[in-house]
């Protein structure tokens, strides 16, 4: 399982990459592998929207199930990945790269500290399986 050390994670399988005051959000390699072949993605927020931790930012559907994607932190949406609408399978092939979902201008960077680091996320996955 690919769990990049530089990212932060949520118990619900979202990842967050912080670059200065910008946070980029997607779903983890583990999440996409559990969902299997992703056939539909809808980003349900728009640039300019404000989100709080736990707010739904996207929905992904696979041949097996559908899942909501939640914001792990507070912020203002600065960009969305519209490519995923026409190419949802990108999440299966590149979950930490071109399959990012939403970029936020972070409101409270301290929230990042409460997220799981790679080691804690890996332990959570091992406990769940």
Buried (B, 14 or more C-beta within 10 A) or exposed (E): EEBEEEBBBBEBBBBBBBEEEBBBBBBBBBBBEBBEEBBEBEBBBEEEBBBEBEBEBBBBBBEEEEBEBBBBBBBBBBBBBEEBEEBBBBBBEBBBEBBBBBBBBBBEBEBBEEBBBBEEBBEBBEEEE
